[in-house]
Every structure is written in C-alpha cells, then in structure tokens.
Amino acid sequence: MGITREGRHKRRETGGRRAKYRKKRKFEMGRPAAMTKIGESRIHPVRGRGGNMKFRALRLDSGNFSWGTEVCTRKVRVLDVTYNASNNELVRTKTLVKGGIVLIDAHPFKDWYESHYGVKCGIKTKAADDREQPSIDLSDKSAGVQKKLKARQSGRTLDSVLDVQFASGRLLAKIASRPGQTGRCDGYILEGPELAFYQKQMAKK
C-alpha cells in the first residue's frame, strides 16, 4: 500500500467510525521523507503533480544563512545538528529539516564583520562578561576609508553571546527552507531572545 495524505480513515471528533466509501486516490498520495543528511551534495529531481518539480536533497553540506541584524548573507558550511523540537532522533541521526537548529561555520561572517567595521571580533578571553572588539590598524587605509570605518564603529554593537560563538568559530542557526522539497538548506543566525530560548532548551537535554 502506498503512502497517502487523506484523513478519512480517522475517527470523527466524537469518536464515531467513518464509512469507507472510496479507496486511495493518486492525488492524495504522499512520498517517503527525504531524511537529508550532512555530506557532499546529492539532490534528486522528483516530478510532482502538474509536471512541477521538487528537488529531493539526500545530502547537503552548505547553504545560504542570513545575519538578520547586520543584513548580511553568506554561503557557509553546515557542521552539525544540535536541536530539533519535534524529534530527538533527527538530532541523533543528524537529519536536516525545516526548523532544525544547526551549527554553521562562523568565519565568513567574522571576516565580513571585521572588514565592514574595522574591528576584531571573536577574540578568545578568559572573562566572558567583559568582551571588547579592538579596532584594527587603520594606518594603511586612506583618509576616506578611515573616516567611513570610524563612523560605522560609533553606532556599532555586538551581542556578547554572538562574540563568544565567533571565538569558537561556530554559530547556532535555524533552517528556514525545506531541504526535502527545495533541495536547499537556507536559514538565519539565531540572535537575542530566540537564541536564549534555544540555548535554554539545549541545556535541558
């Protein structure tokens, strides 16, 4: 028997049995889950209803991740799956699904931040509370570039929790795309209250 998405076999809300008045239909069909893993990219095209194509990612190793507060997007490597609200098995088997929390490589974002603001971030220190980002040497820059970087530095803030993650070389991010449908693993970096929430959830495990 094939996988189906119909709900006629379910009982009514009152508990009564529904009459079985027809068999399964092609337009109600479902397919096995992609169960996308971390590895060298392997994507299979699947023809859907109406000739539309889905892209079933069986393995992915990178994706486009966005840093929302800095409006910066980079293609980065996905390193590990750390949390999934729906199922711990998806963490154990390192399965990439929408809504999953993953560890990504922080270096592309760190490099961009240092070149954009002219400050060093993610410096390893013993005191986690008092974290500072010293300015890089601007003596070899032109006067116009120095003025631009100093103007950017004046209104700049970097969350200390993110700075600690930059020091480790890994960032926590959330997958926003559907790897089994689109063949992509895109998402955004966790920040602020959302980051605090997921760190608290992971500490419970």
C-alpha positions in Angstrom: 0.0 0.0 0.0 1.3 3.5 -0.9 1.7 6.4 1.5 -1.4 8.6 1.5 -2.3 12.0 3.0 -6.0 11.6 3.3 -7.7 11.6 6.7 -10.9 9.6 6.0 -9.6 6.6 7.9 -9.6 8.7 11.1 -12.4 8.6 13.6 -14.7 11.6 14.0 -14.1 14.1 16.8 -17.0 12.5 18.7 -15.3 9.1 18.4 -17.5 7.6 15.7 -16.1 5.5 12.8 -16.3 7.0 9.3 -17.8 5.0 6.5 -15.2 3.8 4.0 -16.8 5.0 0.7 -13.7 5.0 -1.6 -10.2 3.8 -2.0 -6.9 5.7 -2.1 -6.5 8.3 -5.0 -3.4 9.3 -6.8 -3.9 13.0 -6.0 -3.9 12.1 -2.3 -0.5 10.3 -2.5 2.5 11.0 -0.3 6.2 10.1 -0.6 8.8 8.8 1.8 10.6 11.5 3.7 13.9 12.7 2.3 15.8 12.4 5.6 18.5 14.8 4.3 21.9 14.1 5.9 25.1 16.2 6.1 27.5 15.3 3.4 28.6 16.0 -0.2 25.7 17.5 -2.1 23.3 14.9 -3.6 20.0 16.1 -5.0 17.4 14.1 -6.9 14.7 15.8 -9.0 11.2 14.4 -8.5 8.3 15.1 -10.8 5.2 16.2 -9.0 1.5 16.8 -9.9 1.1 19.1 -12.9 4.6 18.5 -14.1 6.0 20.6 -11.2 9.5 19.6 -10.0 10.6 19.1 -6.4 14.3 18.7 -5.5 14.9 16.0 -3.0 18.1 16.7 -1.2 19.5 13.5 0.1 22.8 15.1 1.3 23.8 18.7 1.8 26.9 20.3 3.3 26.3 24.0 2.9 23.6 26.7 2.5 22.8 30.4 2.5 22.5 31.8 6.0 21.4 35.3 6.9 22.6 37.5 9.8 19.4 39.5 10.3 20.6 42.4 12.4 23.6 43.1 10.2 21.7 42.4 6.9 24.5 40.0 5.8 24.1 36.7 3.9 26.8 34.2 3.2 27.1 30.7 1.9 28.5 28.7 4.8 29.2 25.0 5.7 26.7 23.2 7.9 28.7 21.4 10.6 26.3 19.7 12.9 22.6 19.3 14.0 22.2 20.3 17.7 18.5 20.5 18.4 15.1 19.7 17.0 11.9 20.5 18.8 9.9 17.7 17.1 12.1 14.7 17.4 15.4 13.9 19.2 16.1 11.1 16.6 16.6 13.8 14.0 19.4 15.2 16.1 21.0 11.7 16.7 20.9 10.9 13.0 22.0 14.5 12.0 18.9 15.0 9.7 18.4 18.4 8.1 14.8 19.5 8.3 13.0 22.9 8.4 13.0 24.4 11.9 16.1 22.4 13.0 18.9 24.1 14.9 22.3 23.6 13.3 25.9 24.7 13.9 27.4 26.6 10.9 30.9 27.9 10.2 31.3 31.4 11.6 34.4 32.5 9.6 32.7 34.1 6.6 30.5 36.3 8.9 33.5 37.1 11.1 35.6 38.1 8.1 32.8 40.3 6.8 32.3 42.0 10.2 36.0 42.8 10.6 36.2 44.3 7.1 32.9 46.2 7.3 33.5 47.8 10.8 37.3 47.6 11.0 37.3 45.9 14.4 38.4 42.5 15.5 35.7 40.2 17.0 35.7 36.7 18.5 38.9 37.2 20.4 39.4 34.4 23.0 39.4 35.8 26.5 39.1 34.2 30.0 36.4 36.7 31.1 33.3 36.0 29.1 31.3 39.0 30.6 33.6 41.9 29.6 34.2 41.4 25.9 35.6 44.1 23.7 36.3 44.4 20.0 39.5 46.4 19.4 39.9 48.4 16.2 42.3 47.0 13.5 45.3 49.1 12.3 43.8 51.8 10.0 47.2 53.5 9.3 47.5 51.9 5.9 43.9 52.9 4.9 43.1 56.1 3.0 41.6 59.1 4.9 38.2 58.5 3.4 38.1 54.8 4.4 39.3 55.7 7.9 36.5 58.2 8.3 33.9 55.7 7.0 35.1 52.9 9.3 35.1 55.2 12.4 31.6 56.4 11.6 30.5 52.8 11.4 32.2 51.9 14.7 30.5 54.7 16.5 27.0 53.2 16.3 28.1 49.5 16.4 27.0 46.9 19.0 27.8 43.2 19.0 25.9 40.8 21.4 28.4 39.2 23.8 26.8 35.8 23.2 27.5 36.1 19.5 31.0 37.2 20.2 31.6 34.1 22.2 30.3 32.0 19.3 32.6 33.9 16.9 35.5 32.9 19.2 34.6 29.2 19.0 34.3 29.5 15.2 30.7 28.2 15.1 27.3 29.9 15.1 23.9 28.5 16.0 21.4 28.9 13.2 17.9 27.8 12.3 16.9 26.2 9.0 14.1 28.1 7.3 14.0 26.2 3.9 12.7 22.7 3.3 15.6 20.6 2.2 13.5 17.7 1.0 11.3 19.9 -1.2 13.6 22.6 -2.5 17.0 20.9 -2.4 18.4 23.8 -0.3 19.4 24.3 3.3 19.0 28.0 3.9 18.3 29.8 7.2 19.3 32.5 9.6 21.6 33.0 12.6 19.9 32.9 16.0 20.1 36.1 18.0 18.5 37.8 21.0 15.6 36.1 22.8 15.3 33.3 20.2 19.0 32.4 20.8 18.5 32.5 24.5 15.4 30.3 24.2 17.1 27.5 22.2 20.2 27.6 24.4 18.0 27.1 27.4 16.2 24.2 25.6 19.5 22.6 24.7 20.8 22.9 28.3 17.8 20.8 29.5 18.8 17.8 27.3 
